[in-house]
Amino acid sequence: MTAIEPLPRRASLPRTLLRLCLAAALLPLAGCNTILLNAPGDVAAQQGDLIVVSTVLMLLIIVPVIALTLYFAWRYRAANTQATYKPDWDHSTQLELLIWAAPLLIIIALGAITWMSTHTLDPYRPLDRIAKNRPVPAHVKPLVVEVVALDWKWLFLYPEQNIATVNELAAPVDRPIQFKITASTVMNSFYIPALAGQIYAMPGMETQLHAVMNKPGNYEGFSANYSGAGFSHMRFRFHGLDQAGFDAWVAKNRASGATLERAGYLELEKPSEKEPVRRYGAVAPGLYKAILNRCVDSQKMCMDEMMAIDAGGGLGLNTNALAPRRKGDLRGGPVVTSAMCLTEPSAGSTLGLATLAP
């Protein structure tokens, strides 16, 4: 007679539900990218450390408060007749000192860390190190990259190499990079998580960012500030290369034979989406300065020239360049009187002045 084998035991329903809940809770973590906390660039790595330290300091208060809240709710529940009952109790100096001293110490620590990191990681401050315990060599100059945010693409100009690219950026590892950043129309935000924190790109203004990449690789960059319909495709690749690889990349761009002239830039500036990588082997002299000063079109006066005219009194029409504000204006201080003009007198204008379209 054959023995009947027992059926395998099924997991209980509560245990199965618990496993399903844990799996569902962990599923979103599969899409996480930890490069922000494990960045290969020294500046981004310091910023990641700052996030971790700040979070741990705050958890030193949050975790005990949550734990004690749950403990008190359970310890002094109505069904627990063994708990101490003091309906007239209202104050304890020892408890007050403990409750307020700990948060105060945390705030002092956070304030000190914030003050130091704000100065150390100032994006306008040139780097004094390329990695921990590795100062910048005395003979090394930063690689200057001029960044222009367009609709909806990125233009990168390399003045030292006299090349330009669209939607592709490269730099040698362990060499400081100085970004000069502006925009053509609306405000954007230049961000490479592996390299450094984001910084805004604004038309008519220049922001700066100093950073360094310490590991070769292919990293993502994008706009972190919504700027219209093509925003989601406003992405580019950043290549961290050794010096030989960077030289080869520069030679590849020069081999394209294309030159980015002012007329070509005005065409490139027009809104477009999903632009492929473009390479330019040469750049028209003074193009970035013209972009920054809103005068790529040679018929327009540059902003720095306008400001010089304003500061000088407006083409001699006002000998006092500084004028008091109107009565009731609480912004304080005198203002510079303005005078906008074309490079040549407009037809029919007795003063030779006309308003310049932005």
NULOLUM-111473 format. One record per residue (C-alpha): residue number from 1; residue in three letters; z, x, y. Coordinates in steps of 0.2 Angstrom, whole numbers. Layout:
<pts>
(NUM,"ala",(Z,X,Y)) ...
</pts>
This chain:
<pts>
(1,"met",(0,0,0)) (2,"thr",(-5,7,17)) (3,"ala",(8,9,30)) (4,"ile",(4,1,47)) (5,"glu",(5,13,61)) (6,"pro",(14,6,77)) (7,"leu",(4,2,92)) (8,"pro",(6,14,107)) (9,"arg",(19,9,120)) (10,"arg",(11,2,136)) (11,"ala",(18,8,152)) (12,"ser",(29,-5,160)) (13,"leu",(21,-15,175)) (14,"pro",(33,-8,188)) (15,"arg",(29,10,183)) (16,"thr",(10,6,183)) (17,"leu",(11,-2,201)) (18,"leu",(21,13,207)) (19,"arg",(8,25,201)) (20,"leu",(-6,15,209)) (21,"cys",(4,14,225)) (22,"leu",(6,33,225)) (23,"ala",(-12,36,221)) (24,"ala",(-18,24,235)) (25,"ala",(-6,33,247)) (26,"leu",(-13,50,243)) (27,"leu",(-31,45,243)) (28,"pro",(-33,47,262)) (29,"leu",(-27,65,261)) (30,"ala",(-43,69,251)) (31,"gly",(-52,68,268)) (32,"cys",(-40,80,277)) (33,"asn",(-46,96,285)) (34,"thr",(-32,108,287)) (35,"ile",(-42,121,298)) (36,"leu",(-32,116,313)) (37,"leu",(-16,123,305)) (38,"asn",(-25,137,296)) (39,"ala",(-38,142,309)) (40,"pro",(-47,159,307)) (41,"gly",(-47,162,326)) (42,"asp",(-32,170,333)) (43,"val",(-30,158,348)) (44,"ala",(-32,142,337)) (45,"ala",(-20,150,324)) (46,"gln",(-7,152,338)) (47,"gln",(-10,134,343)) (48,"gly",(-8,128,325)) (49,"asp",(9,138,324)) (50,"leu",(15,129,340)) (51,"ile",(11,112,332)) (52,"val",(21,116,317)) (53,"val",(36,123,326)) (54,"ser",(37,109,338)) (55,"thr",(36,96,324)) (56,"val",(49,105,314)) (57,"leu",(61,105,329)) (58,"met",(58,87,332)) (59,"leu",(61,83,314)) (60,"leu",(78,91,315)) (61,"ile",(83,76,325)) (62,"ile",(72,62,318)) (63,"val",(76,65,300)) (64,"pro",(95,65,301)) (65,"val",(95,50,313)) (66,"ile",(84,40,300)) (67,"ala",(95,46,286)) (68,"leu",(111,41,295)) (69,"thr",(104,24,300)) (70,"leu",(100,20,282)) (71,"tyr",(117,27,276)) (72,"phe",(127,16,289)) (73,"ala",(118,1,285)) (74,"trp",(122,3,267)) (75,"arg",(140,10,269)) (76,"tyr",(146,-4,281)) (77,"arg",(137,-19,273)) (78,"ala",(146,-35,272)) (79,"ala",(149,-34,254)) (80,"asn",(158,-17,254)) (81,"thr",(176,-22,257)) (82,"gln",(181,-3,255)) (83,"ala",(173,2,271)) (84,"thr",(184,5,286)) (85,"tyr",(184,-10,298)) (86,"lys",(189,-6,316)) (87,"pro",(182,-21,327)) (88,"asp",(191,-14,343)) (89,"trp",(184,4,341)) (90,"asp",(172,8,356)) (91,"his",(172,27,359)) (92,"ser",(174,44,352)) (93,"thr",(172,60,362)) (94,"gln",(168,71,347)) (95,"leu",(154,59,342)) (96,"glu",(147,59,360)) (97,"leu",(147,78,360)) (98,"leu",(138,79,343)) (99,"ile",(125,65,347)) (100,"trp",(120,72,364)) (101,"ala",(122,91,361)) (102,"ala",(110,92,347)) (103,"pro",(95,83,356)) (104,"leu",(99,94,372)) (105,"leu",(98,110,362)) (106,"ile",(81,104,354)) (107,"ile",(74,100,372)) (108,"ile",(79,117,378)) (109,"ala",(71,125,364)) (110,"leu",(55,115,366)) (111,"gly",(55,118,384)) (112,"ala",(56,137,382)) (113,"ile",(42,137,369)) (114,"thr",(31,126,380)) (115,"trp",(34,137,395)) (116,"met",(30,153,386)) (117,"ser",(15,146,376)) (118,"thr",(7,138,392)) (119,"his",(6,155,400)) (120,"thr",(1,164,384)) (121,"leu",(-12,152,378)) (122,"asp",(-19,148,396)) (123,"pro",(-38,146,392)) (124,"tyr",(-42,155,409)) (125,"arg",(-32,171,404)) (126,"pro",(-41,185,396)) (127,"leu",(-35,190,379)) (128,"asp",(-23,204,377)) (129,"arg",(-25,204,358)) (130,"ile",(-38,200,345)) (131,"ala",(-25,196,331)) (132,"lys",(-6,198,328)) (133,"asn",(-1,216,331)) (134,"arg",(-19,220,336)) (135,"pro",(-22,223,354)) (136,"val",(-39,222,362)) (137,"pro",(-47,240,361)) (138,"ala",(-49,247,378)) (139,"his",(-67,250,377)) (140,"val",(-71,232,371)) (141,"lys",(-78,220,384)) (142,"pro",(-78,201,381)) (143,"leu",(-95,193,375)) (144,"val",(-99,181,390)) (145,"val",(-107,164,384)) (146,"glu",(-112,151,397)) (147,"val",(-110,134,390)) (148,"val",(-119,118,397)) (149,"ala",(-115,101,390)) (150,"leu",(-131,90,391)) (151,"asp",(-135,73,385)) (152,"trp",(-133,74,370)) (153,"lys",(-134,92,365)) (154,"trp",(-127,109,369)) (155,"leu",(-135,123,378)) (156,"phe",(-129,141,376)) (157,"leu",(-134,155,387)) (158,"tyr",(-130,174,384)) (159,"pro",(-132,183,400)) (160,"glu",(-129,200,392)) (161,"gln",(-143,198,379)) (162,"asn",(-154,187,390)) (163,"ile",(-156,173,376)) (164,"ala",(-152,155,375)) (165,"thr",(-150,143,361)) (166,"val",(-148,124,359)) (167,"asn",(-135,117,346)) (168,"glu",(-131,134,339)) (169,"leu",(-118,147,344)) (170,"ala",(-114,164,337)) (171,"ala",(-102,179,340)) (172,"pro",(-96,195,332)) (173,"val",(-79,194,324)) (174,"asp",(-64,203,332)) (175,"arg",(-73,203,349)) (176,"pro",(-66,193,363)) (177,"ile",(-77,179,370)) (178,"gln",(-77,172,387)) (179,"phe",(-84,155,389)) (180,"lys",(-90,148,406)) (181,"ile",(-92,130,404)) (182,"thr",(-101,116,414)) (183,"ala",(-111,100,411)) (184,"ser",(-127,92,418)) (185,"thr",(-121,74,420)) (186,"val",(-105,66,413)) (187,"met",(-90,75,407)) (188,"asn",(-89,81,390)) (189,"ser",(-76,92,380)) (190,"phe",(-81,108,372)) (191,"tyr",(-71,110,355)) (192,"ile",(-72,122,340)) (193,"pro",(-56,119,330)) (194,"ala",(-58,135,321)) (195,"leu",(-59,145,337)) (196,"ala",(-48,137,350)) (197,"gly",(-42,121,358)) (198,"gln",(-54,110,368)) (199,"ile",(-58,111,386)) (200,"tyr",(-68,100,397)) (201,"ala",(-85,102,403)) (202,"met",(-89,94,420)) (203,"pro",(-104,94,432)) (204,"gly",(-103,104,447)) (205,"met",(-88,113,441)) (206,"glu",(-84,128,429)) (207,"thr",(-70,129,417)) (208,"gln",(-66,144,406)) (209,"leu",(-60,148,389)) (210,"his",(-56,165,381)) (211,"ala",(-55,166,362)) (212,"val",(-59,177,347)) (213,"met",(-65,174,329)) (214,"asn",(-57,185,316)) (215,"lys",(-66,179,300)) (216,"pro",(-84,178,296)) (217,"gly",(-90,160,293)) (218,"asn",(-100,145,298)) (219,"tyr",(-89,133,308)) (220,"glu",(-91,116,317)) (221,"gly",(-91,113,335)) (222,"phe",(-93,96,344)) (223,"ser",(-89,86,360)) (224,"ala",(-72,79,359)) (225,"asn",(-74,67,374)) (226,"tyr",(-85,51,373)) (227,"ser",(-101,53,383)) (228,"gly",(-112,39,378)) (229,"ala",(-124,33,365)) (230,"gly",(-128,50,357)) (231,"phe",(-110,56,357)) (232,"ser",(-108,56,338)) (233,"his",(-122,68,335)) (234,"met",(-117,80,349)) (235,"arg",(-113,93,337)) (236,"phe",(-117,112,334)) (237,"arg",(-113,126,322)) (238,"phe",(-103,142,327)) (239,"his",(-107,157,317)) (240,"gly",(-94,171,315)) (241,"leu",(-104,187,311)) (242,"asp",(-101,205,309)) (243,"gln",(-109,216,322)) (244,"ala",(-125,219,312)) (245,"gly",(-126,201,308)) (246,"phe",(-124,196,326)) (247,"asp",(-138,209,331)) (248,"ala",(-149,202,319)) (249,"trp",(-146,184,325)) (250,"val",(-150,190,343)) (251,"ala",(-166,198,337)) (252,"lys",(-171,182,328)) (253,"asn",(-169,172,345)) (254,"arg",(-179,185,355)) (255,"ala",(-192,184,342)) (256,"ser",(-195,166,346)) (257,"gly",(-205,171,361)) (258,"ala",(-200,156,371)) (259,"thr",(-193,158,389)) (260,"leu",(-181,145,396)) (261,"glu",(-188,142,414)) (262,"arg",(-182,130,426)) (263,"ala",(-195,117,423)) (264,"gly",(-191,119,404)) (265,"tyr",(-173,116,408)) (266,"leu",(-177,100,418)) (267,"glu",(-186,93,402)) (268,"leu",(-172,99,391)) (269,"glu",(-159,90,402)) (270,"lys",(-166,73,399)) (271,"pro",(-156,63,386)) (272,"ser",(-160,65,368)) (273,"glu",(-151,63,351)) (274,"lys",(-151,73,335)) (275,"glu",(-159,88,343)) (276,"pro",(-164,103,331)) (277,"val",(-159,121,335)) (278,"arg",(-170,128,348)) (279,"arg",(-171,147,352)) (280,"tyr",(-176,156,368)) (281,"gly",(-180,174,369)) (282,"ala",(-178,175,388)) (283,"val",(-170,165,402)) (284,"ala",(-175,163,420)) (285,"pro",(-164,173,432)) (286,"gly",(-150,163,439)) (287,"leu",(-152,148,429)) (288,"tyr",(-134,145,424)) (289,"lys",(-129,147,443)) (290,"ala",(-142,134,448)) (291,"ile",(-136,122,434)) (292,"leu",(-118,125,440)) (293,"asn",(-123,122,458)) (294,"arg",(-134,107,454)) (295,"cys",(-150,115,461)) (296,"val",(-161,119,446)) (297,"asp",(-174,109,456)) (298,"ser",(-179,121,470)) (299,"gln",(-181,107,482)) (300,"lys",(-163,104,482)) (301,"met",(-150,114,491)) (302,"cys",(-136,122,480)) (303,"met",(-118,116,481)) (304,"asp",(-112,133,486)) (305,"glu",(-124,133,501)) (306,"met",(-119,116,506)) (307,"met",(-100,121,506)) (308,"ala",(-104,137,516)) (309,"ile",(-113,126,529)) (310,"asp",(-98,114,529)) (311,"ala",(-85,128,531)) (312,"gly",(-95,135,545)) (313,"gly",(-95,119,555)) (314,"gly",(-111,110,548)) (315,"leu",(-126,119,555)) (316,"gly",(-118,122,571)) (317,"leu",(-117,103,575)) (318,"asn",(-98,104,575)) (319,"thr",(-89,120,581)) (320,"asn",(-73,114,573)) (321,"ala",(-75,115,554)) (322,"leu",(-58,108,551)) (323,"ala",(-54,91,557)) (324,"pro",(-38,80,556)) (325,"arg",(-38,66,544)) (326,"arg",(-40,48,550)) (327,"lys",(-25,39,555)) (328,"gly",(-16,32,540)) (329,"asp",(-23,44,528)) (330,"leu",(-8,51,519)) (331,"arg",(-16,65,509)) (332,"gly",(-11,77,521)) (333,"gly",(-19,92,530)) (334,"pro",(-35,94,539)) (335,"val",(-52,92,531)) (336,"val",(-68,102,531)) (337,"thr",(-82,91,540)) (338,"ser",(-98,89,530)) (339,"ala",(-116,91,533)) (340,"met",(-129,89,520)) (341,"cys",(-147,94,523)) (342,"leu",(-163,98,514)) (343,"thr",(-170,116,514)) (344,"glu",(-183,110,527)) (345,"pro",(-182,97,541)) (346,"ser",(-187,80,535)) (347,"ala",(-202,71,543)) (348,"gly",(-197,61,558)) (349,"ser",(-180,68,560)) (350,"thr",(-176,75,577)) (351,"leu",(-161,84,571)) (352,"gly",(-169,91,556)) (353,"leu",(-156,83,545)) (354,"ala",(-157,72,530)) (355,"thr",(-146,66,516)) (356,"leu",(-148,76,500)) (357,"ala",(-149,65,485)) (358,"pro",(-137,72,472)) 
</pts>
